[in-house]
Amino acid sequence: MITSLTSLWNRVFALLGRVSMYRVVYVALATLAVIAFALSFFDLVGPDPLELIATLAVLSIVCGGVDAATQRILHLPWRIESSLITAHILLFVLRPTLEVAGLAGIAIAGAAASLSKYVLAWRGRHIFNPAAVGATVLTLLSIAWPDLGASSWWVGTPALAGPVIVLGLAVLWRTEKLRVVAVFLVAAVAIAVLRTAAQSQAAGLDVDAMTVFWQILWSSPFLFLGAFMLSEPLTLPPRRWQQFTVAGIVGVLAGWPIPLGEISLGQERALLIGNAIAFAFAVRTAVRLTLASRADRTPTVRELTFRVHDRLSFVPGQYLELEVPHAHPDARGTRREFSIASAPDDLPELRVAFKENGVASAKPQSSYKKALAQVAEGHRLAITGVWGDFVLPKRPAAPILMVAAGIGVTPFVSQLRHVRASAEERDIILVYVASDASELAYREDIEASGIPVIVFTRDRPADLPANWMWARGVRLDAEGLMRVVPDIASRHAYISGPAGLIADLSPALERARSITTDAFSGY
């Protein structure tokens, strides 16, 4: 069952991975706006059509204009998708209107949201969700000037619940935050049900818990808040347990808003508190680095070696997001995730690798890959974050099976280099799957680790070390894996590579004690 779900997850992830995370979020929000616009003609949502159009126009112009001006001053690339995402989120959080004072308030919220990316930031990384900042600023101003309006979260209506769930699932699948937001929803809905029940009982009213549950689930803003705001990777901590903690705290605070004078804690303030806790977990910075050299690891695998100029910490197996600004980016955008191939012990040297399309490949290169190929040695780029839980067990005695599919060997190289540098004793077996022997990257690093390696390639690799074995004639399925790794049931399996290939290989690992995957969405 678990392997089937893992396979399904990675097949969907491979499909969504063809589009950048930011593009998926923007398209989902834009689609939701179109749906809301259609529903407004039938009075199924609060705002009317003209109010929606006017509000979105003001937000798009203000957010885009403030971002463009600020990024020009700071010599940063203009990220139009970021501006539009902020504008669309605020559309569903604020109260749409046609009144001049209300539109002025909406403009203030949009400007505050965009400015927060640069003012409420730490070394190039914003700390708080921009839309939550904008909504909070407007709500505070509305205490003195009520005509400016305030946050209303009109998106929390039964007519939009279904579209929010479907579009939100696409976003969460692409950002890999489904479980994190599930924790938030459970906490928020449960606390809200308890709060409603307590208030009803205090008033002497009968309470039907299931009725209250469904009303809160379908008529509250929790679905939207979780899918499109809490899930923002840039304001979440890097490790999953930290993300679960933040999600639970935000859920509790959102489910039972604490009165704060003339306003309550509210959904957006609950999120801001969660953002602050996430920042305390791991100080997030934009890390500057310089390209030091390029190297060909195989005929199609290219390695980039950088020199890091800022403080950077990571756990072997984690990945980074590298931004390569360039004109006319395609649907994949200007940022990509790379598993780190070097160990923390190698800093300030940092290495990543990627696979280029072969000469005979019919698949066109992305605009990002073309831009990356033009980055010259000595050119500066920036890492926008480090994330991931594809890390080895803390208990060194835990037996491990690593399954690397092609370029998926990179996180294992980082882990093996660290194990060797720290003189740890670990029981590790590596199954290395490649199209042919020439595509076995990082042979020197793996050989230096001294671990047993089983190679699955079409042709026999030359000069294999004594502890390496070519799985000649063995099919990589459950039976074949048992033949080459007889004690698989006692091992924790880690599999890394393209999402589609992981989906194919996952069923072969169903007998392992556990499965941890690291899927690459491609370039």
SULVEN-V253056 format. One record per helix or strand of 2 or more residues. SS is the DSSP state (alpha for helix, beta for strand). FROM is the first residue (numbers start at 1). TO is the last residue. If there is no record, write none. Layout:
# SULVEN-V253056
SS | FROM | TO
SS | FROM | TO
This chain:
# SULVEN-V253056
alpha | 2 | 16
alpha | 21 | 40
alpha | 49 | 73
alpha | 80 | 93
alpha | 100 | 119
beta | 121 | 122
beta | 125 | 126
alpha | 130 | 144
alpha | 146 | 148
alpha | 158 | 175
alpha | 178 | 202
alpha | 209 | 219
alpha | 222 | 230
alpha | 233 | 235
alpha | 240 | 255
beta | 259 | 260
beta | 263 | 264
alpha | 266 | 281
beta | 287 | 296
beta | 301 | 308
beta | 319 | 323
beta | 335 | 340
alpha | 344 | 346
beta | 349 | 355
alpha | 367 | 373
beta | 380 | 387
beta | 400 | 405
alpha | 406 | 421
beta | 428 | 433
alpha | 437 | 439
alpha | 443 | 449
beta | 452 | 456
beta | 468 | 470
alpha | 478 | 484
alpha | 488 | 490
beta | 492 | 498
alpha | 499 | 509
beta | 514 | 520
